[in-house]
Amino acid sequence: MNNQHTTQTLNYYNQNAAQFSDSTQSLDFASVQDKFLSFLQPQAHILDFGCGPGRDTKYFLSHGCSTDAIDGSEEFCRIASEYAGIPVKQMLFQEMNASEEYDGIWACSSILHSTYDDLKDILKKLARALKKEGILYASFKYGDFEGMRNGRYFIDMTEDKLQRILQETDVFQIKEKWISSDVRPGRDDEKWMNMILVKKNCI
C-alpha cells in the first residue's frame, strides 16, 4: 500500500481503537467463524491476519486452535493482547514472510485496506504462509469502490474483481463465497463479500 494510505489508515485505527473495540469485540460472528473452522482439523494452527481488537483470536483460542495474531495498529495489538491473552505482533501485511506454517488464515475486514496491486502481493504471501491445501477466509465490503473513505483506504470487492485477481495471482481457488449484511446494529444495509479460498496444490 502507498505509504501515505498506510499511515492514514493506521492513524485512524490508533486514534479510534477504543471506540472500535467497544463496537466489535462483543459482536456474535460465530456463524462465520464456525464455517471457517469447519474446513480445518481440530487444534489447527491459525493466523488472525489483521486481528483488530482480538475478537476472533479469542474465539479460535477458546475452540482449541493454536492461534497467532498480527495487526499493523499499535493500539489494536495492545488491546487484542489483553483481550485474547496472547502476545499480538505488530506487523504490516507486506512484512509477512512465513512459509507453509498455517493450516488456516483468517483475514476478516483486514486486507480490504490494500491497493489492488498490494492485494495481489499479499495474497501470494498468504498462500506461501499456508500449508498444502490451506484455507483462507477473507471479507471485503461489496462494491467497486477503491480509495480513501472515512479516514481509511479501502478496496471493495465484486464477483468480477475477485475472479480477476484470483486469475492474476493464480495461488488460490474459491471453495465458497457469499454476500452478507453487516452485523453491527443499524448497518444491515451494508453488504459484505465473504470468501473461503483454498491454496492451490501447485504452490
C-alpha positions in Angstrom: 0.0 0.0 0.0 1.1 3.6 -0.6 2.9 4.8 2.5 0.5 7.7 2.9 -2.5 5.4 2.7 -1.0 3.0 5.2 -0.1 5.8 7.6 -3.6 7.4 7.4 -5.3 4.1 7.9 -3.2 3.1 10.8 -3.5 6.5 12.4 -7.3 6.2 12.1 -7.3 2.9 14.0 -4.8 4.0 16.6 -6.9 7.1 17.3 -10.2 5.2 17.3 -9.1 1.8 18.7 -11.1 2.0 22.0 -14.3 3.0 20.2 -13.8 0.4 17.5 -13.2 -2.3 20.2 -16.3 -1.4 22.1 -18.4 -1.8 18.9 -16.9 -5.0 17.6 -15.5 -7.2 20.4 -18.9 -8.4 21.6 -20.5 -9.0 18.2 -21.7 -12.5 17.6 -19.8 -13.7 14.5 -19.9 -17.4 15.3 -21.7 -18.5 12.2 -18.8 -17.3 10.0 -16.0 -18.3 12.5 -17.5 -21.8 12.7 -17.8 -22.1 8.9 -14.1 -21.3 8.6 -13.2 -23.8 11.4 -15.3 -26.5 9.6 -12.7 -26.6 6.8 -9.9 -27.2 9.4 -8.8 -30.1 11.6 -9.2 -29.7 15.4 -6.4 -27.8 17.0 -5.4 -26.3 13.7 -2.7 -23.7 13.5 -4.4 -20.4 12.6 -3.1 -16.9 11.8 -5.5 -14.0 12.6 -4.2 -11.6 9.9 -5.2 -8.1 10.9 -6.8 -9.1 14.2 -8.1 -5.7 15.3 -9.3 -5.8 18.9 -8.9 -9.6 19.1 -12.5 -10.9 19.0 -11.7 -13.7 16.5 -8.3 -14.5 18.0 -10.0 -15.2 21.4 -12.8 -17.2 19.7 -10.3 -19.5 17.9 -8.2 -20.0 21.1 -11.3 -20.9 23.0 -12.0 -23.6 20.4 -8.7 -25.2 20.9 -6.8 -23.8 17.9 -3.2 -22.8 18.1 -3.6 -19.1 17.1 -1.1 -16.4 16.2 -2.3 -12.8 15.7 -0.9 -9.7 14.0 -2.0 -6.2 13.3 -0.5 -3.0 12.0 -2.0 -0.8 14.7 -0.1 -0.5 17.9 -3.2 0.2 19.9 -5.1 -2.8 18.4 -2.1 -5.0 19.3 -2.2 -3.8 22.9 -6.0 -4.2 23.2 -6.0 -7.6 21.5 -3.1 -8.9 23.6 -5.0 -8.1 26.7 -8.4 -9.3 25.5 -7.2 -12.6 23.9 -4.5 -13.3 26.4 -1.6 -13.9 23.9 1.1 -11.6 22.6 0.0 -9.9 19.4 2.7 -9.0 17.0 2.7 -5.5 15.4 3.4 -6.1 11.7 2.3 -4.6 8.3 0.7 -7.0 5.8 3.6 -6.6 3.4 6.1 -7.8 6.0 4.6 -11.3 6.1 7.3 -13.9 5.2 6.1 -17.2 6.8 6.4 -20.4 4.7 4.0 -23.3 5.0 3.3 -22.6 8.6 -0.5 -22.3 8.9 -3.5 -24.6 8.3 -5.8 -21.6 8.1 -5.5 -17.8 7.8 -8.3 -15.5 8.9 -8.4 -12.1 7.2 -11.7 -10.6 8.4 -12.1 -7.0 7.3 -8.4 -6.5 7.1 -6.8 -7.0 3.7 -9.5 -4.7 2.3 -7.2 -1.9 3.4 -4.9 -2.6 0.4 -4.5 -1.2 -3.1 -5.2 -3.7 -5.9 -1.5 -4.2 -6.6 -0.6 -4.7 -3.0 -3.5 -7.1 -2.5 -2.1 -9.3 -5.3 1.3 -9.4 -3.4 -0.5 -10.1 -0.1 -2.4 -13.0 -1.5 0.8 -14.5 -2.7 2.4 -14.1 0.7 -0.7 -15.6 2.4 -0.6 -18.6 0.0 3.1 -19.1 0.8 2.4 -19.0 4.5 -0.3 -21.7 4.3 0.4 -25.4 4.3 -0.7 -27.6 1.4 -4.4 -27.0 0.7 -4.5 -24.4 3.5 -7.6 -22.3 3.9 -8.0 -18.5 3.7 -11.1 -16.6 4.9 -11.3 -13.0 3.7 -14.0 -10.4 3.7 -14.5 -7.1 1.8 -17.2 -4.5 1.5 -19.2 -5.3 -1.5 -18.9 -2.9 -4.4 -16.5 -1.3 -6.9 -15.0 1.5 -4.8 -11.3 1.9 -4.3 -9.7 4.8 -2.4 -9.9 6.7 0.9 -13.2 6.5 2.8 -13.9 7.7 6.3 -10.2 8.1 7.1 -9.1 4.7 5.7 -8.1 3.2 2.4 -10.5 0.5 1.1 -10.7 -1.8 -1.9 -14.2 -3.1 -2.2 -14.9 -6.4 -4.0 -17.3 -7.7 -6.6 -17.5 -11.2 -8.2 -15.8 -10.0 -11.3 -12.9 -8.3 -9.4 -12.4 -11.4 -7.3 -12.2 -13.6 -10.4 -9.7 -11.2 -12.0 -7.4 -11.0 -9.0 -7.5 -14.8 -8.5 -6.6 -15.4 -12.1 -3.8 -12.8 -12.0 -2.3 -14.3 -8.8 -3.1 -18.0 -9.5 -2.4 -19.1 -5.9 -6.0 -19.7 -4.6 -9.2 -21.2 -5.8 -12.7 -20.5 -4.4 -14.3 -23.0 -2.1 -17.2 -20.8 -1.1 -18.3 -17.2 -1.5 -21.4 -15.4 -0.2 -22.8 -11.9 0.4 -23.9 -11.0 3.9 -25.2 -8.0 5.7 -23.1 -6.0 8.3 -23.7 -7.5 11.7 -23.3 -4.2 13.5 -26.5 -2.6 14.8 -28.1 -0.2 12.3 -25.8 -1.2 9.5 -27.6 -4.1 8.0 -28.0 -2.3 4.7 -24.2 -2.5 4.2 -23.2 -5.6 2.2 -20.0 -7.7 2.5 -18.4 -10.3 0.3 -17.1 -13.3 2.2 -14.9 -15.9 0.7 -13.3 -19.2 1.7 -10.3 -19.8 -0.6 -8.0 -22.9 -0.7 -4.4 -22.8 -1.6 -3.7 -24.4 -5.0 -1.7 -27.6 -5.0 0.9 -26.2 -7.4 2.2 -23.6 -4.9 
